[in-house]
Amino acid sequence: MPDAAKLKISEELLRASELRYRRLFETAKDGILILDAQTGEIKDVNPFLVNLLGYSYAEFIGTRLWEIGPFKDIKECKAAFVELQDKEYIRYESLPLETRDGHSIAVEFVSNVYGLSSGTRVIQCNIRDITRRKQAEDALRRSEEEYRFFFQSILAGNYVATPDGKVLTCNYAFAEMV
């Protein structure tokens, strides 16, 4: 096969690969930021994150992570960036971010550093909105607290036991009786 034909096939494969990447990037249901690994400058941001945080695409591009509103703690953000450069991976289970209109959202934030074929290094930040999960966890915690309060407030002795009679928990009134 002539070199020109090989080059054309390689170019077509590269375009197809870029199209697949762009489609995944644009339709992801998590926020994605691509940063320059040396400077922290934002090189790309997907539509999900633009919509989630309420900043325009143009407001993200060319700025550093700690220069945009959601990442307000500049000192902590810069320290995390240095740690990320060193370890090449960082994860926050629950990070509070603020949207452009001042709403607080909880996100899971995972970043890793990787090299491109051009020799440059980038940081990919994946940002998942976990606000609903946190709200559900808070509701469950409140429900458990209410249950414990009511269970302990009952004047009659109450307990929960296994089928073989082993007491798992009891209220104060039952404990006083035993």
Disulfide bonds with the S-S distance in Angstrom:
none
